[in-house]
Amino acid sequence: MLQAPVLIVVCADLMRAAYYGSRGMNLYAIQDTAAATENMLLAFHAMGFATCWVGAFNERLLREILQLPKDIRPVAVVTVGKGDEVPEPRELRPLSEIVHYEKFREVQSA
Ligand SMILES: Cc1cc2nc3c(=O)[nH]c(=O)nc-3n(C[C@H](O)[C@H](O)[C@H](O)COP(=O)(O)O)c2cc1C
């Protein structure tokens, strides 16, 4: 993160979601940021940049640095830069393990 030339802090605007009550503030607001973050990653990738979605940060410290009001919650940091490696695609979990038809059933994962 320290080497990335750009860090984007993605924040949930809790009051904008307040219209939908606690579900809006606790769930929709976070979903909004997840969708926005993923779109950003795809757009940066398409432009040839490398990114990382970072959730492991000190929220209290970040709030302090950016002077965020209490209803603006930092949810993710996106690092953006030029990649120094092109990683091999990693093996994905098989669809049969993560797609459930009609009802949820427990699957033994490796
Ligand atoms: C919600 C979320 C939080 C993440 N937090 C971190 C993080 O703190 N540090 C990190 O190196 N990568 C973080 N990542 C990136 C993942 O480690 C991983 O590189 C990325 O999701 C790509 O996964 P894939 O290999 O399944 O495509 C995070 C990803 C997500 C979705």
Ligand as a Chemical Component Dictionary entry (heavy atoms), coordinates in Angstrom:
data_LIG
# 
_chem_comp.id                   LIG 
_chem_comp.type                 NON-POLYMER 
_chem_comp.pdbx_formal_charge   0 
_chem_comp.three_letter_code    LIG 
# 
loop_
_chem_comp_atom.comp_id 
_chem_comp_atom.atom_id 
_chem_comp_atom.alt_atom_id 
_chem_comp_atom.type_symbol 
_chem_comp_atom.charge 
_chem_comp_atom.model_Cartn_x 
_chem_comp_atom.model_Cartn_y 
_chem_comp_atom.model_Cartn_z 
_chem_comp_atom.pdbx_ordinal 
LIG C1  C1  C 0 -13.776 -7.389  0.925  1  
LIG C2  C2  C 0 -12.339 -7.629  0.491  2  
LIG C3  C3  C 0 -11.319 -7.236  1.322  3  
LIG C4  C4  C 0 -9.991  -7.445  0.945  4  
LIG N1  N1  N 0 -8.994  -7.031  1.777  5  
LIG C5  C5  C 0 -7.714  -7.238  1.414  6  
LIG C6  C6  C 0 -6.653  -6.788  2.261  7  
LIG O1  O1  O 0 -6.890  -6.205  3.306  8  
LIG N2  N2  N 0 -5.385  -7.004  1.856  9  
LIG C7  C7  C 0 -5.089  -7.642  0.655  10 
LIG O2  O2  O 0 -3.917  -7.824  0.338  11 
LIG N3  N3  N 0 -6.075  -8.035  -0.164 12 
LIG C8  C8  C 0 -7.361  -7.861  0.183  13 
LIG N4  N4  N 0 -8.367  -8.257  -0.654 14 
LIG C9  C9  C 0 -8.016  -8.827  -1.980 15 
LIG C10 C10 C 0 -8.022  -10.337 -1.931 16 
LIG O3  O3  O 0 -6.991  -10.781 -1.088 17 
LIG C11 C11 C 0 -7.819  -10.914 -3.341 18 
LIG O4  O4  O 0 -6.581  -10.537 -3.827 19 
LIG C12 C12 C 0 -8.843  -10.433 -4.307 20 
LIG O5  O5  O 0 -10.118 -10.542 -3.733 21 
LIG C13 C13 C 0 -8.770  -11.252 -5.618 22 
LIG O6  O6  O 0 -9.333  -12.469 -5.355 23 
LIG P1  P1  P 0 -9.452  -13.608 -6.447 24 
LIG O7  O7  O 0 -8.104  -14.238 -6.474 25 
LIG O8  O8  O 0 -10.497 -14.491 -5.862 26 
LIG O9  O9  O 0 -9.841  -12.954 -7.714 27 
LIG C14 C14 C 0 -9.689  -8.063  -0.300 28 
LIG C15 C15 C 0 -10.748 -8.464  -1.133 29 
LIG C16 C16 C 0 -12.056 -8.236  -0.744 30 
LIG C17 C17 C 0 -13.159 -8.664  -1.673 31 
# 
loop_
_chem_comp_bond.comp_id 
_chem_comp_bond.atom_id_1 
_chem_comp_bond.atom_id_2 
_chem_comp_bond.value_order 
_chem_comp_bond.pdbx_ordinal 
LIG C1  C2  SING 1  
LIG C2  C3  SING 2  
LIG C2  C16 DOUB 3  
LIG C3  C4  DOUB 4  
LIG C4  N1  SING 5  
LIG C4  C14 SING 6  
LIG N1  C5  DOUB 7  
LIG C5  C6  SING 8  
LIG C5  C8  SING 9  
LIG C6  O1  DOUB 10 
LIG C6  N2  SING 11 
LIG N2  C7  SING 12 
LIG C7  O2  DOUB 13 
LIG C7  N3  SING 14 
LIG N3  C8  DOUB 15 
LIG C8  N4  SING 16 
LIG N4  C9  SING 17 
LIG N4  C14 SING 18 
LIG C9  C10 SING 19 
LIG C10 O3  SING 20 
LIG C10 C11 SING 21 
LIG C11 O4  SING 22 
LIG C11 C12 SING 23 
LIG C12 O5  SING 24 
LIG C12 C13 SING 25 
LIG C13 O6  SING 26 
LIG O6  P1  SING 27 
LIG P1  O7  DOUB 28 
LIG P1  O8  SING 29 
LIG P1  O9  SING 30 
LIG C14 C15 DOUB 31 
LIG C15 C16 SING 32 
LIG C16 C17 SING 33 
# 
